[in-house]
Amino acid sequence: MSHHVLVLSGPNLAALGSREPEIYGTLTLDDLQGQVVDEAAALGLEATCRQTDDEGELVGWLHEAAAAGWDVVLNPAAFTHYSYAVGDACAHLVGMGSRLVEVHLSNPAARETFRHTSVVARSATGTIAGFGAGSYLLALRALAAQDR
């Protein structure tokens, strides 16, 4: 039986491929999610990918993962910097024994000052940023390498 990983993408990531390609690349969200599912399977993991622009829905998915004991790969996007609700849900997830890898397509530390703060990082098992879609794949590899 494979280990389940919930791969969550936050606001505006449905516009990948057309939104600021010089920062986020030209891969669409569907393409990225296909790569994630394929990489997970190759690593013996089962990935479910979801995207939302809604903070409440994202919090609900984090609670779902906590209740199920799933690990999470999370690109909180803009919620990274100000959503204490998402940050608290991440703390709950990790407190329940799941692992959380925070990912970013770009490197927030190399961008505008407001992007330098993450309310998710305090709970994350690790953070991978700046490798485009590869950030998600590296997160899966990290989870597989440390699989329980």
N, C-alpha and C positions, 0 to 999 in steps of 0.2 A: 504494500500500500504506500502511495506517495504522500509526502508531506504537503499540506495545503498552505499556500501563500496568497494573501489578498493584496493585489497591486492597485493602489489608489492614486488617481491623478485629480488635482484640484482645479480651480477656476481658470478659464481661458485656454486650457490645454486641448480642448476639442478643436481649437483653431490652429493647432500645429500644422505646419506645412505652408500656411499662408501668413501667419502672424509673426512679424519680425524675424524672417528667416535668417537674417544676419546674426541674430542672437540664438534662436531656438532651432535652426536648421530647417530642412525642407521635408523631412519625414512627417507623414500624417500620423494622427493618433492611432488610426486603424493599423498602419504599418508598424508603429512602435509596439502596439499591443500584440500583434502577430509575432514579432521578434521575441517579446517577453514570454509568450506561451510556448514557443518553440524552444527557447533557451531553458525554461523551467523543465520541460519534458526531458531534454537532454541531460539535465542535472538530477533527474529523479524526483522533481517537484511537480506539484499541480498548481498552476496559477490561474486565478480569476481576476480579470481586469475590469475596473470600473472608473468612470470619470464623472465628476459633478461640478457645477458652479455654485451649488447650494451648501452652505456651511452646516446646516442642520442635518442634511443627508450624509455628509462626510462624517460627522460625529456619530450618527447612527451606525454607519458601516464599521467604524472603529470599535464601537461597543459590541457589534455582532461578532467581529473578529476576536475580541476579548472573551466573549462567552463561549466561542467555539474552540479557543486555544490556537488560533491561526497566527502565524507571523504576518507582518505587514511591511510592504515596501510602499512608502508614501512620498509623493511629490505634492506637498501642500500648496505650492504656488504662492499666490499673494497671501493666503491664510498663514503662511510661515511667519509673517512679521507682526501680526496683530491679533490673531484669533486665539484668545485664551481658552475658548470652548474646545477648539481642536487640540490645543496644548494639553488641557486637562484630560481629554479623552485618550490622548497618547499616553499620559502618565498612568491612567487606569489600565490601558492595554498592557503596558509593561509590568505594572503591579500585579496583574493576573498571570504573569509568566510567559507572555508572548514576547517575541523580539520585534523591534521596529527599526527599519533602515530608512532614514530620511534621504531622499534623492532630489537633485536639481539638475536640469539640463545645462544651465549656465552656472557660473561660479558667483553666487550672491556676494561674496566678500570682495570681488573685483568690480562690483557695480555700485550703484548709488548707495549712499550711507544708510538710508532707511532699510535697505535689504540686508544689512549686516547683522541684524538681530533675528534670531529664530526662537519662537516660543515652543517649538517642537524639540529642539536639540537637547534640552535638559533631560528628556526621556528616551531619546534615541539610543539604540545599541551602537549605531554608527551613522555617519553622514557621508554621502558620496555626491560630489558636485563637479560640474564643469566638463563632463564627458559626453554631453548630448544624450542621445538615446542609450548610449553605452552605460550611463549612470545606472539605469534600471537593471541592465544585464550584470553589471558588477555587483549590484546589491543582491541579486539572486545567487551569484557565485559565492558571495560572502556567507549567505545563509546556508547554502549547501555545504560549504567547507566546514562550517561549525554545527552541522545538523546534529540534533540530539540523539 
